[in-house]
Amino acid sequence: MSQKVIEAAIKDKKMICPKCNQPVTKYEKYIDMCGSVWDGAGDSGMQTQGSMVTLICGNAGCSWEERTEFWDSYIEE
């Protein structure tokens, strides 16, 4: 779910670079962070606890990029 939110925010130009105040153009290295894993007696699963992503500005003259789990703080409504 988080990855879809990130993709939509970048596509809609709502994720803003804090350095140049222009829309972030891409992301990479998305992962869901593991909260817990269980396995036993035919029942197994994994619960996630947030996500982490590398945001990359990509605008001319701006080299900002950040690996963060607080990516939602860069989304403007």
LUMLUMDREN-2810 file (N, C-alpha, C; in Angstrom, 1 decimal):
<atoms>
<atom><aa>M</aa><ch>A</ch><at>N</at><xx>0.8</xx><yy>-1.2</yy><zz>0.0</zz></atom>
<atom><aa>M</aa><ch>A</ch><at>CA</at><xx>0.0</xx><yy>0.0</yy><zz>0.0</zz></atom>
<atom><aa>M</aa><ch>A</ch><at>C</at><xx>0.9</xx><yy>1.3</yy><zz>0.0</zz></atom>
<atom><aa>S</aa><ch>A</ch><at>N</at><xx>1.9</xx><yy>1.3</yy><zz>0.8</zz></atom>
<atom><aa>S</aa><ch>A</ch><at>CA</at><xx>2.8</xx><yy>2.5</yy><zz>0.9</zz></atom>
<atom><aa>S</aa><ch>A</ch><at>C</at><xx>3.4</xx><yy>2.8</yy><zz>-0.5</zz></atom>
<atom><aa>Q</aa><ch>A</ch><at>N</at><xx>3.8</xx><yy>1.8</yy><zz>-1.2</zz></atom>
<atom><aa>Q</aa><ch>A</ch><at>CA</at><xx>4.5</xx><yy>2.0</yy><zz>-2.5</zz></atom>
<atom><aa>Q</aa><ch>A</ch><at>C</at><xx>3.5</xx><yy>2.6</yy><zz>-3.5</zz></atom>
<atom><aa>K</aa><ch>A</ch><at>N</at><xx>2.3</xx><yy>2.3</yy><zz>-3.4</zz></atom>
<atom><aa>K</aa><ch>A</ch><at>CA</at><xx>1.3</xx><yy>2.9</yy><zz>-4.3</zz></atom>
<atom><aa>K</aa><ch>A</ch><at>C</at><xx>1.1</xx><yy>4.4</yy><zz>-4.0</zz></atom>
<atom><aa>V</aa><ch>A</ch><at>N</at><xx>1.1</xx><yy>4.7</yy><zz>-2.7</zz></atom>
<atom><aa>V</aa><ch>A</ch><at>CA</at><xx>1.0</xx><yy>6.1</yy><zz>-2.2</zz></atom>
<atom><aa>V</aa><ch>A</ch><at>C</at><xx>2.2</xx><yy>6.9</yy><zz>-2.7</zz></atom>
<atom><aa>I</aa><ch>A</ch><at>N</at><xx>3.4</xx><yy>6.3</yy><zz>-2.6</zz></atom>
<atom><aa>I</aa><ch>A</ch><at>CA</at><xx>4.6</xx><yy>7.0</yy><zz>-3.1</zz></atom>
<atom><aa>I</aa><ch>A</ch><at>C</at><xx>4.6</xx><yy>7.2</yy><zz>-4.6</zz></atom>
<atom><aa>E</aa><ch>A</ch><at>N</at><xx>4.2</xx><yy>6.2</yy><zz>-5.3</zz></atom>
<atom><aa>E</aa><ch>A</ch><at>CA</at><xx>4.1</xx><yy>6.3</yy><zz>-6.8</zz></atom>
<atom><aa>E</aa><ch>A</ch><at>C</at><xx>3.1</xx><yy>7.4</yy><zz>-7.2</zz></atom>
<atom><aa>A</aa><ch>A</ch><at>N</at><xx>1.9</xx><yy>7.4</yy><zz>-6.5</zz></atom>
<atom><aa>A</aa><ch>A</ch><at>CA</at><xx>0.9</xx><yy>8.4</yy><zz>-6.8</zz></atom>
<atom><aa>A</aa><ch>A</ch><at>C</at><xx>1.4</xx><yy>9.8</yy><zz>-6.5</zz></atom>
<atom><aa>A</aa><ch>A</ch><at>N</at><xx>2.0</xx><yy>10.0</yy><zz>-5.4</zz></atom>
<atom><aa>A</aa><ch>A</ch><at>CA</at><xx>2.5</xx><yy>11.3</yy><zz>-5.0</zz></atom>
<atom><aa>A</aa><ch>A</ch><at>C</at><xx>3.5</xx><yy>11.9</yy><zz>-5.9</zz></atom>
<atom><aa>I</aa><ch>A</ch><at>N</at><xx>4.4</xx><yy>11.0</yy><zz>-6.4</zz></atom>
<atom><aa>I</aa><ch>A</ch><at>CA</at><xx>5.4</xx><yy>11.4</yy><zz>-7.4</zz></atom>
<atom><aa>I</aa><ch>A</ch><at>C</at><xx>4.8</xx><yy>11.7</yy><zz>-8.7</zz></atom>
<atom><aa>K</aa><ch>A</ch><at>N</at><xx>3.8</xx><yy>10.9</yy><zz>-9.2</zz></atom>
<atom><aa>K</aa><ch>A</ch><at>CA</at><xx>3.1</xx><yy>11.1</yy><zz>-10.4</zz></atom>
<atom><aa>K</aa><ch>A</ch><at>C</at><xx>2.3</xx><yy>12.4</yy><zz>-10.4</zz></atom>
<atom><aa>D</aa><ch>A</ch><at>N</at><xx>1.7</xx><yy>12.6</yy><zz>-9.3</zz></atom>
<atom><aa>D</aa><ch>A</ch><at>CA</at><xx>0.8</xx><yy>13.8</yy><zz>-9.1</zz></atom>
<atom><aa>D</aa><ch>A</ch><at>C</at><xx>1.6</xx><yy>15.1</yy><zz>-8.7</zz></atom>
<atom><aa>K</aa><ch>A</ch><at>N</at><xx>3.0</xx><yy>14.9</yy><zz>-8.6</zz></atom>
<atom><aa>K</aa><ch>A</ch><at>CA</at><xx>3.9</xx><yy>16.0</yy><zz>-8.3</zz></atom>
<atom><aa>K</aa><ch>A</ch><at>C</at><xx>3.5</xx><yy>16.6</yy><zz>-6.9</zz></atom>
<atom><aa>K</aa><ch>A</ch><at>N</at><xx>3.2</xx><yy>15.8</yy><zz>-6.0</zz></atom>
<atom><aa>K</aa><ch>A</ch><at>CA</at><xx>2.8</xx><yy>16.2</yy><zz>-4.6</zz></atom>
<atom><aa>K</aa><ch>A</ch><at>C</at><xx>4.0</xx><yy>15.9</yy><zz>-3.6</zz></atom>
<atom><aa>M</aa><ch>A</ch><at>N</at><xx>5.0</xx><yy>15.2</yy><zz>-4.0</zz></atom>
<atom><aa>M</aa><ch>A</ch><at>CA</at><xx>6.1</xx><yy>14.9</yy><zz>-3.1</zz></atom>
<atom><aa>M</aa><ch>A</ch><at>C</at><xx>7.2</xx><yy>16.0</yy><zz>-3.5</zz></atom>
<atom><aa>I</aa><ch>A</ch><at>N</at><xx>7.5</xx><yy>16.8</yy><zz>-2.5</zz></atom>
<atom><aa>I</aa><ch>A</ch><at>CA</at><xx>8.3</xx><yy>18.0</yy><zz>-2.7</zz></atom>
<atom><aa>I</aa><ch>A</ch><at>C</at><xx>9.7</xx><yy>17.9</yy><zz>-2.1</zz></atom>
<atom><aa>C</aa><ch>A</ch><at>N</at><xx>10.7</xx><yy>18.2</yy><zz>-2.9</zz></atom>
<atom><aa>C</aa><ch>A</ch><at>CA</at><xx>12.1</xx><yy>18.2</yy><zz>-2.4</zz></atom>
<atom><aa>C</aa><ch>A</ch><at>C</at><xx>12.2</xx><yy>19.4</yy><zz>-1.4</zz></atom>
<atom><aa>P</aa><ch>A</ch><at>N</at><xx>12.8</xx><yy>19.1</yy><zz>-0.2</zz></atom>
<atom><aa>P</aa><ch>A</ch><at>CA</at><xx>13.0</xx><yy>20.1</yy><zz>0.8</zz></atom>
<atom><aa>P</aa><ch>A</ch><at>C</at><xx>14.1</xx><yy>21.1</yy><zz>0.4</zz></atom>
<atom><aa>K</aa><ch>A</ch><at>N</at><xx>15.0</xx><yy>20.7</yy><zz>-0.5</zz></atom>
<atom><aa>K</aa><ch>A</ch><at>CA</at><xx>16.1</xx><yy>21.6</yy><zz>-0.9</zz></atom>
<atom><aa>K</aa><ch>A</ch><at>C</at><xx>15.7</xx><yy>22.6</yy><zz>-1.9</zz></atom>
<atom><aa>C</aa><ch>A</ch><at>N</at><xx>15.1</xx><yy>22.2</yy><zz>-3.0</zz></atom>
<atom><aa>C</aa><ch>A</ch><at>CA</at><xx>14.8</xx><yy>23.2</yy><zz>-4.1</zz></atom>
<atom><aa>C</aa><ch>A</ch><at>C</at><xx>13.3</xx><yy>23.5</yy><zz>-4.2</zz></atom>
<atom><aa>N</aa><ch>A</ch><at>N</at><xx>12.4</xx><yy>22.8</yy><zz>-3.4</zz></atom>
<atom><aa>N</aa><ch>A</ch><at>CA</at><xx>11.0</xx><yy>23.0</yy><zz>-3.4</zz></atom>
<atom><aa>N</aa><ch>A</ch><at>C</at><xx>10.3</xx><yy>22.7</yy><zz>-4.7</zz></atom>
<atom><aa>Q</aa><ch>A</ch><at>N</at><xx>10.9</xx><yy>21.8</yy><zz>-5.5</zz></atom>
<atom><aa>Q</aa><ch>A</ch><at>CA</at><xx>10.3</xx><yy>21.3</yy><zz>-6.7</zz></atom>
<atom><aa>Q</aa><ch>A</ch><at>C</at><xx>9.9</xx><yy>19.8</yy><zz>-6.5</zz></atom>
<atom><aa>P</aa><ch>A</ch><at>N</at><xx>9.0</xx><yy>19.3</yy><zz>-7.3</zz></atom>
<atom><aa>P</aa><ch>A</ch><at>CA</at><xx>8.5</xx><yy>17.9</yy><zz>-7.1</zz></atom>
<atom><aa>P</aa><ch>A</ch><at>C</at><xx>9.7</xx><yy>16.9</yy><zz>-7.3</zz></atom>
<atom><aa>V</aa><ch>A</ch><at>N</at><xx>9.7</xx><yy>15.9</yy><zz>-6.4</zz></atom>
<atom><aa>V</aa><ch>A</ch><at>CA</at><xx>10.6</xx><yy>14.8</yy><zz>-6.5</zz></atom>
<atom><aa>V</aa><ch>A</ch><at>C</at><xx>10.3</xx><yy>14.0</yy><zz>-7.8</zz></atom>
<atom><aa>T</aa><ch>A</ch><at>N</at><xx>11.3</xx><yy>13.6</yy><zz>-8.5</zz></atom>
<atom><aa>T</aa><ch>A</ch><at>CA</at><xx>11.0</xx><yy>12.9</yy><zz>-9.8</zz></atom>
<atom><aa>T</aa><ch>A</ch><at>C</at><xx>11.1</xx><yy>11.4</yy><zz>-9.8</zz></atom>
<atom><aa>K</aa><ch>A</ch><at>N</at><xx>11.7</xx><yy>10.8</yy><zz>-8.7</zz></atom>
<atom><aa>K</aa><ch>A</ch><at>CA</at><xx>11.8</xx><yy>9.3</yy><zz>-8.7</zz></atom>
<atom><aa>K</aa><ch>A</ch><at>C</at><xx>12.1</xx><yy>8.8</yy><zz>-7.3</zz></atom>
<atom><aa>Y</aa><ch>A</ch><at>N</at><xx>12.0</xx><yy>7.5</yy><zz>-7.2</zz></atom>
<atom><aa>Y</aa><ch>A</ch><at>CA</at><xx>12.4</xx><yy>6.8</yy><zz>-6.0</zz></atom>
<atom><aa>Y</aa><ch>A</ch><at>C</at><xx>13.0</xx><yy>5.5</yy><zz>-6.3</zz></atom>
<atom><aa>E</aa><ch>A</ch><at>N</at><xx>13.7</xx><yy>4.9</yy><zz>-5.4</zz></atom>
<atom><aa>E</aa><ch>A</ch><at>CA</at><xx>14.3</xx><yy>3.6</yy><zz>-5.6</zz></atom>
<atom><aa>E</aa><ch>A</ch><at>C</at><xx>14.5</xx><yy>2.9</yy><zz>-4.2</zz></atom>
<atom><aa>K</aa><ch>A</ch><at>N</at><xx>14.8</xx><yy>1.6</yy><zz>-4.3</zz></atom>
<atom><aa>K</aa><ch>A</ch><at>CA</at><xx>15.1</xx><yy>0.8</yy><zz>-3.1</zz></atom>
<atom><aa>K</aa><ch>A</ch><at>C</at><xx>14.0</xx><yy>0.8</yy><zz>-2.1</zz></atom>
<atom><aa>Y</aa><ch>A</ch><at>N</at><xx>12.7</xx><yy>0.6</yy><zz>-2.5</zz></atom>
<atom><aa>Y</aa><ch>A</ch><at>CA</at><xx>11.6</xx><yy>0.5</yy><zz>-1.6</zz></atom>
<atom><aa>Y</aa><ch>A</ch><at>C</at><xx>11.6</xx><yy>-0.8</yy><zz>-0.9</zz></atom>
<atom><aa>I</aa><ch>A</ch><at>N</at><xx>11.4</xx><yy>-0.8</yy><zz>0.4</zz></atom>
<atom><aa>I</aa><ch>A</ch><at>CA</at><xx>11.2</xx><yy>-2.0</yy><zz>1.2</zz></atom>
<atom><aa>I</aa><ch>A</ch><at>C</at><xx>10.1</xx><yy>-1.8</yy><zz>2.2</zz></atom>
<atom><aa>D</aa><ch>A</ch><at>N</at><xx>9.4</xx><yy>-2.9</yy><zz>2.5</zz></atom>
<atom><aa>D</aa><ch>A</ch><at>CA</at><xx>8.5</xx><yy>-2.9</yy><zz>3.7</zz></atom>
<atom><aa>D</aa><ch>A</ch><at>C</at><xx>9.3</xx><yy>-3.4</yy><zz>4.9</zz></atom>
<atom><aa>M</aa><ch>A</ch><at>N</at><xx>9.2</xx><yy>-2.7</yy><zz>6.0</zz></atom>
<atom><aa>M</aa><ch>A</ch><at>CA</at><xx>10.0</xx><yy>-3.1</yy><zz>7.2</zz></atom>
<atom><aa>M</aa><ch>A</ch><at>C</at><xx>9.2</xx><yy>-4.2</yy><zz>7.9</zz></atom>
<atom><aa>C</aa><ch>A</ch><at>N</at><xx>9.8</xx><yy>-5.2</yy><zz>8.3</zz></atom>
<atom><aa>C</aa><ch>A</ch><at>CA</at><xx>9.2</xx><yy>-6.3</yy><zz>9.0</zz></atom>
<atom><aa>C</aa><ch>A</ch><at>C</at><xx>8.9</xx><yy>-6.0</yy><zz>10.5</zz></atom>
<atom><aa>G</aa><ch>A</ch><at>N</at><xx>7.7</xx><yy>-6.2</yy><zz>10.9</zz></atom>
<atom><aa>G</aa><ch>A</ch><at>CA</at><xx>7.3</xx><yy>-6.0</yy><zz>12.3</zz></atom>
<atom><aa>G</aa><ch>A</ch><at>C</at><xx>7.4</xx><yy>-7.4</yy><zz>13.1</zz></atom>
<atom><aa>S</aa><ch>A</ch><at>N</at><xx>6.8</xx><yy>-8.4</yy><zz>12.4</zz></atom>
<atom><aa>S</aa><ch>A</ch><at>CA</at><xx>6.9</xx><yy>-9.7</yy><zz>13.0</zz></atom>
<atom><aa>S</aa><ch>A</ch><at>C</at><xx>6.7</xx><yy>-10.8</yy><zz>12.0</zz></atom>
<atom><aa>V</aa><ch>A</ch><at>N</at><xx>7.2</xx><yy>-12.0</yy><zz>12.2</zz></atom>
<atom><aa>V</aa><ch>A</ch><at>CA</at><xx>7.0</xx><yy>-13.1</yy><zz>11.3</zz></atom>
<atom><aa>V</aa><ch>A</ch><at>C</at><xx>6.7</xx><yy>-14.3</yy><zz>12.2</zz></atom>
<atom><aa>W</aa><ch>A</ch><at>N</at><xx>5.7</xx><yy>-15.1</yy><zz>11.8</zz></atom>
<atom><aa>W</aa><ch>A</ch><at>CA</at><xx>5.3</xx><yy>-16.3</yy><zz>12.5</zz></atom>
<atom><aa>W</aa><ch>A</ch><at>C</at><xx>5.1</xx><yy>-17.5</yy><zz>11.6</zz></atom>
<atom><aa>D</aa><ch>A</ch><at>N</at><xx>5.4</xx><yy>-18.6</yy><zz>12.0</zz></atom>
<atom><aa>D</aa><ch>A</ch><at>CA</at><xx>5.3</xx><yy>-19.8</yy><zz>11.2</zz></atom>
<atom><aa>D</aa><ch>A</ch><at>C</at><xx>5.0</xx><yy>-21.0</yy><zz>12.2</zz></atom>
<atom><aa>G</aa><ch>A</ch><at>N</at><xx>3.9</xx><yy>-21.7</yy><zz>11.8</zz></atom>
<atom><aa>G</aa><ch>A</ch><at>CA</at><xx>3.7</xx><yy>-22.9</yy><zz>12.7</zz></atom>
<atom><aa>G</aa><ch>A</ch><at>C</at><xx>2.3</xx><yy>-23.5</yy><zz>12.4</zz></atom>
<atom><aa>A</aa><ch>A</ch><at>N</at><xx>2.2</xx><yy>-24.8</yy><zz>12.4</zz></atom>
<atom><aa>A</aa><ch>A</ch><at>CA</at><xx>1.0</xx><yy>-25.6</yy><zz>12.3</zz></atom>
<atom><aa>A</aa><ch>A</ch><at>C</at><xx>0.1</xx><yy>-25.2</yy><zz>11.2</zz></atom>
<atom><aa>G</aa><ch>A</ch><at>N</at><xx>0.7</xx><yy>-25.0</yy><zz>10.0</zz></atom>
<atom><aa>G</aa><ch>A</ch><at>CA</at><xx>-0.1</xx><yy>-24.6</yy><zz>8.8</zz></atom>
<atom><aa>G</aa><ch>A</ch><at>C</at><xx>-0.5</xx><yy>-23.1</yy><zz>8.8</zz></atom>
<atom><aa>D</aa><ch>A</ch><at>N</at><xx>0.0</xx><yy>-22.4</yy><zz>9.7</zz></atom>
<atom><aa>D</aa><ch>A</ch><at>CA</at><xx>-0.3</xx><yy>-20.9</yy><zz>9.7</zz></atom>
<atom><aa>D</aa><ch>A</ch><at>C</at><xx>1.0</xx><yy>-20.2</yy><zz>9.7</zz></atom>
<atom><aa>S</aa><ch>A</ch><at>N</at><xx>1.2</xx><yy>-19.3</yy><zz>8.8</zz></atom>
<atom><aa>S</aa><ch>A</ch><at>CA</at><xx>2.4</xx><yy>-18.5</yy><zz>8.7</zz></atom>
<atom><aa>S</aa><ch>A</ch><at>C</at><xx>2.0</xx><yy>-17.1</yy><zz>8.2</zz></atom>
<atom><aa>G</aa><ch>A</ch><at>N</at><xx>2.9</xx><yy>-16.2</yy><zz>8.4</zz></atom>
<atom><aa>G</aa><ch>A</ch><at>CA</at><xx>2.6</xx><yy>-14.8</yy><zz>7.9</zz></atom>
<atom><aa>G</aa><ch>A</ch><at>C</at><xx>3.7</xx><yy>-13.9</yy><zz>8.4</zz></atom>
<atom><aa>M</aa><ch>A</ch><at>N</at><xx>3.5</xx><yy>-12.6</yy><zz>7.8</zz></atom>
<atom><aa>M</aa><ch>A</ch><at>CA</at><xx>4.4</xx><yy>-11.6</yy><zz>8.2</zz></atom>
<atom><aa>M</aa><ch>A</ch><at>C</at><xx>3.6</xx><yy>-10.3</yy><zz>8.3</zz></atom>
<atom><aa>Q</aa><ch>A</ch><at>N</at><xx>3.9</xx><yy>-9.5</yy><zz>9.4</zz></atom>
<atom><aa>Q</aa><ch>A</ch><at>CA</at><xx>3.3</xx><yy>-8.2</yy><zz>9.5</zz></atom>
<atom><aa>Q</aa><ch>A</ch><at>C</at><xx>4.3</xx><yy>-7.2</yy><zz>9.3</zz></atom>
<atom><aa>T</aa><ch>A</ch><at>N</at><xx>4.0</xx><yy>-6.2</yy><zz>8.5</zz></atom>
<atom><aa>T</aa><ch>A</ch><at>CA</at><xx>4.9</xx><yy>-5.1</yy><zz>8.2</zz></atom>
<atom><aa>T</aa><ch>A</ch><at>C</at><xx>4.8</xx><yy>-4.0</yy><zz>9.2</zz></atom>
<atom><aa>Q</aa><ch>A</ch><at>N</at><xx>5.8</xx><yy>-3.2</yy><zz>9.4</zz></atom>
<atom><aa>Q</aa><ch>A</ch><at>CA</at><xx>5.8</xx><yy>-2.1</yy><zz>10.3</zz></atom>
<atom><aa>Q</aa><ch>A</ch><at>C</at><xx>6.4</xx><yy>-0.9</yy><zz>9.6</zz></atom>
<atom><aa>G</aa><ch>A</ch><at>N</at><xx>5.7</xx><yy>-0.3</yy><zz>8.6</zz></atom>
<atom><aa>G</aa><ch>A</ch><at>CA</at><xx>6.2</xx><yy>0.8</yy><zz>7.9</zz></atom>
<atom><aa>G</aa><ch>A</ch><at>C</at><xx>7.0</xx><yy>0.4</yy><zz>6.6</zz></atom>
<atom><aa>S</aa><ch>A</ch><at>N</at><xx>7.6</xx><yy>1.4</yy><zz>6.0</zz></atom>
<atom><aa>S</aa><ch>A</ch><at>CA</at><xx>8.4</xx><yy>1.2</yy><zz>4.8</zz></atom>
<atom><aa>S</aa><ch>A</ch><at>C</at><xx>9.5</xx><yy>2.2</yy><zz>4.7</zz></atom>
<atom><aa>M</aa><ch>A</ch><at>N</at><xx>10.5</xx><yy>1.9</yy><zz>3.9</zz></atom>
<atom><aa>M</aa><ch>A</ch><at>CA</at><xx>11.6</xx><yy>2.7</yy><zz>3.7</zz></atom>
<atom><aa>M</aa><ch>A</ch><at>C</at><xx>11.9</xx><yy>2.9</yy><zz>2.2</zz></atom>
<atom><aa>V</aa><ch>A</ch><at>N</at><xx>12.3</xx><yy>4.0</yy><zz>1.8</zz></atom>
<atom><aa>V</aa><ch>A</ch><at>CA</at><xx>12.5</xx><yy>4.3</yy><zz>0.4</zz></atom>
<atom><aa>V</aa><ch>A</ch><at>C</at><xx>13.6</xx><yy>5.4</yy><zz>0.2</zz></atom>
<atom><aa>T</aa><ch>A</ch><at>N</at><xx>14.3</xx><yy>5.3</yy><zz>-0.9</zz></atom>
<atom><aa>T</aa><ch>A</ch><at>CA</at><xx>15.2</xx><yy>6.4</yy><zz>-1.3</zz></atom>
<atom><aa>T</aa><ch>A</ch><at>C</at><xx>14.5</xx><yy>7.3</yy><zz>-2.2</zz></atom>
<atom><aa>L</aa><ch>A</ch><at>N</at><xx>14.3</xx><yy>8.6</yy><zz>-1.8</zz></atom>
<atom><aa>L</aa><ch>A</ch><at>CA</at><xx>13.7</xx><yy>9.6</yy><zz>-2.6</zz></atom>
<atom><aa>L</aa><ch>A</ch><at>C</at><xx>14.8</xx><yy>10.4</yy><zz>-3.4</zz></atom>
<atom><aa>I</aa><ch>A</ch><at>N</at><xx>14.6</xx><yy>10.7</yy><zz>-4.6</zz></atom>
<atom><aa>I</aa><ch>A</ch><at>CA</at><xx>15.6</xx><yy>11.3</yy><zz>-5.5</zz></atom>
<atom><aa>I</aa><ch>A</ch><at>C</at><xx>15.0</xx><yy>12.5</yy><zz>-6.1</zz></atom>
<atom><aa>C</aa><ch>A</ch><at>N</at><xx>15.5</xx><yy>13.7</yy><zz>-5.9</zz></atom>
<atom><aa>C</aa><ch>A</ch><at>CA</at><xx>14.9</xx><yy>14.9</yy><zz>-6.5</zz></atom>
<atom><aa>C</aa><ch>A</ch><at>C</at><xx>15.0</xx><yy>14.9</yy><zz>-8.0</zz></atom>
<atom><aa>G</aa><ch>A</ch><at>N</at><xx>16.1</xx><yy>14.8</yy><zz>-8.6</zz></atom>
<atom><aa>G</aa><ch>A</ch><at>CA</at><xx>16.3</xx><yy>14.6</yy><zz>-10.0</zz></atom>
<atom><aa>G</aa><ch>A</ch><at>C</at><xx>16.1</xx><yy>15.9</yy><zz>-10.8</zz></atom>
<atom><aa>N</aa><ch>A</ch><at>N</at><xx>15.8</xx><yy>17.0</yy><zz>-10.2</zz></atom>
<atom><aa>N</aa><ch>A</ch><at>CA</at><xx>15.6</xx><yy>18.3</yy><zz>-10.9</zz></atom>
<atom><aa>N</aa><ch>A</ch><at>C</at><xx>17.0</xx><yy>18.9</yy><zz>-11.2</zz></atom>
<atom><aa>A</aa><ch>A</ch><at>N</at><xx>17.1</xx><yy>19.7</yy><zz>-12.3</zz></atom>
<atom><aa>A</aa><ch>A</ch><at>CA</at><xx>18.3</xx><yy>20.3</yy><zz>-12.7</zz></atom>
<atom><aa>A</aa><ch>A</ch><at>C</at><xx>18.9</xx><yy>21.2</yy><zz>-11.6</zz></atom>
<atom><aa>G</aa><ch>A</ch><at>N</at><xx>20.2</xx><yy>20.9</yy><zz>-11.3</zz></atom>
<atom><aa>G</aa><ch>A</ch><at>CA</at><xx>20.9</xx><yy>21.7</yy><zz>-10.3</zz></atom>
<atom><aa>G</aa><ch>A</ch><at>C</at><xx>20.7</xx><yy>21.3</yy><zz>-8.8</zz></atom>
<atom><aa>C</aa><ch>A</ch><at>N</at><xx>19.9</xx><yy>20.2</yy><zz>-8.6</zz></atom>
<atom><aa>C</aa><ch>A</ch><at>CA</at><xx>19.6</xx><yy>19.8</yy><zz>-7.3</zz></atom>
<atom><aa>C</aa><ch>A</ch><at>C</at><xx>20.0</xx><yy>18.3</yy><zz>-7.2</zz></atom>
<atom><aa>S</aa><ch>A</ch><at>N</at><xx>20.9</xx><yy>18.0</yy><zz>-6.2</zz></atom>
<atom><aa>S</aa><ch>A</ch><at>CA</at><xx>21.4</xx><yy>16.6</yy><zz>-6.1</zz></atom>
<atom><aa>S</aa><ch>A</ch><at>C</at><xx>20.8</xx><yy>16.0</yy><zz>-4.8</zz></atom>
<atom><aa>W</aa><ch>A</ch><at>N</at><xx>19.7</xx><yy>16.5</yy><zz>-4.3</zz></atom>
<atom><aa>W</aa><ch>A</ch><at>CA</at><xx>19.2</xx><yy>16.0</yy><zz>-3.0</zz></atom>
<atom><aa>W</aa><ch>A</ch><at>C</at><xx>18.6</xx><yy>14.6</yy><zz>-3.2</zz></atom>
<atom><aa>E</aa><ch>A</ch><at>N</at><xx>19.0</xx><yy>13.7</yy><zz>-2.3</zz></atom>
<atom><aa>E</aa><ch>A</ch><at>CA</at><xx>18.4</xx><yy>12.4</yy><zz>-2.2</zz></atom>
<atom><aa>E</aa><ch>A</ch><at>C</at><xx>18.5</xx><yy>11.9</yy><zz>-0.8</zz></atom>
<atom><aa>E</aa><ch>A</ch><at>N</at><xx>17.5</xx><yy>11.1</yy><zz>-0.4</zz></atom>
<atom><aa>E</aa><ch>A</ch><at>CA</at><xx>17.4</xx><yy>10.7</yy><zz>1.0</zz></atom>
<atom><aa>E</aa><ch>A</ch><at>C</at><xx>16.8</xx><yy>9.4</yy><zz>1.2</zz></atom>
<atom><aa>R</aa><ch>A</ch><at>N</at><xx>17.4</xx><yy>8.5</yy><zz>2.0</zz></atom>
<atom><aa>R</aa><ch>A</ch><at>CA</at><xx>16.9</xx><yy>7.2</yy><zz>2.4</zz></atom>
<atom><aa>R</aa><ch>A</ch><at>C</at><xx>16.1</xx><yy>7.4</yy><zz>3.7</zz></atom>
<atom><aa>T</aa><ch>A</ch><at>N</at><xx>14.8</xx><yy>7.2</yy><zz>3.6</zz></atom>
<atom><aa>T</aa><ch>A</ch><at>CA</at><xx>14.0</xx><yy>7.6</yy><zz>4.8</zz></atom>
<atom><aa>T</aa><ch>A</ch><at>C</at><xx>12.8</xx><yy>6.6</yy><zz>5.0</zz></atom>
<atom><aa>E</aa><ch>A</ch><at>N</at><xx>12.4</xx><yy>6.5</yy><zz>6.2</zz></atom>
<atom><aa>E</aa><ch>A</ch><at>CA</at><xx>11.1</xx><yy>5.8</yy><zz>6.5</zz></atom>
<atom><aa>E</aa><ch>A</ch><at>C</at><xx>10.0</xx><yy>6.9</yy><zz>6.8</zz></atom>
<atom><aa>F</aa><ch>A</ch><at>N</at><xx>10.4</xx><yy>8.2</yy><zz>6.8</zz></atom>
<atom><aa>F</aa><ch>A</ch><at>CA</at><xx>9.4</xx><yy>9.2</yy><zz>7.0</zz></atom>
<atom><aa>F</aa><ch>A</ch><at>C</at><xx>9.1</xx><yy>9.9</yy><zz>5.7</zz></atom>
<atom><aa>W</aa><ch>A</ch><at>N</at><xx>9.0</xx><yy>9.2</yy><zz>4.6</zz></atom>
<atom><aa>W</aa><ch>A</ch><at>CA</at><xx>8.7</xx><yy>9.7</yy><zz>3.3</zz></atom>
<atom><aa>W</aa><ch>A</ch><at>C</at><xx>7.4</xx><yy>10.5</yy><zz>3.2</zz></atom>
<atom><aa>D</aa><ch>A</ch><at>N</at><xx>6.4</xx><yy>10.1</yy><zz>4.1</zz></atom>
<atom><aa>D</aa><ch>A</ch><at>CA</at><xx>5.1</xx><yy>10.8</yy><zz>4.0</zz></atom>
<atom><aa>D</aa><ch>A</ch><at>C</at><xx>5.2</xx><yy>12.3</yy><zz>4.4</zz></atom>
<atom><aa>S</aa><ch>A</ch><at>N</at><xx>6.3</xx><yy>12.7</yy><zz>5.1</zz></atom>
<atom><aa>S</aa><ch>A</ch><at>CA</at><xx>6.4</xx><yy>14.1</yy><zz>5.5</zz></atom>
<atom><aa>S</aa><ch>A</ch><at>C</at><xx>6.8</xx><yy>15.0</yy><zz>4.3</zz></atom>
<atom><aa>Y</aa><ch>A</ch><at>N</at><xx>7.1</xx><yy>14.4</yy><zz>3.2</zz></atom>
<atom><aa>Y</aa><ch>A</ch><at>CA</at><xx>7.5</xx><yy>15.2</yy><zz>2.0</zz></atom>
<atom><aa>Y</aa><ch>A</ch><at>C</at><xx>6.3</xx><yy>15.4</yy><zz>1.0</zz></atom>
<atom><aa>I</aa><ch>A</ch><at>N</at><xx>5.1</xx><yy>14.8</yy><zz>1.4</zz></atom>
<atom><aa>I</aa><ch>A</ch><at>CA</at><xx>3.9</xx><yy>14.9</yy><zz>0.6</zz></atom>
<atom><aa>I</aa><ch>A</ch><at>C</at><xx>3.1</xx><yy>16.1</yy><zz>1.0</zz></atom>
<atom><aa>E</aa><ch>A</ch><at>N</at><xx>2.8</xx><yy>17.0</yy><zz>0.0</zz></atom>
<atom><aa>E</aa><ch>A</ch><at>CA</at><xx>2.0</xx><yy>18.1</yy><zz>0.2</zz></atom>
<atom><aa>E</aa><ch>A</ch><at>C</at><xx>0.6</xx><yy>17.8</yy><zz>-0.2</zz></atom>
<atom><aa>E</aa><ch>A</ch><at>N</at><xx>-0.4</xx><yy>18.2</yy><zz>0.5</zz></atom>
<atom><aa>E</aa><ch>A</ch><at>CA</at><xx>-1.8</xx><yy>17.9</yy><zz>0.2</zz></atom>
<atom><aa>E</aa><ch>A</ch><at>C</at><xx>-2.4</xx><yy>18.9</yy><zz>-0.8</zz></atom>
</atoms>
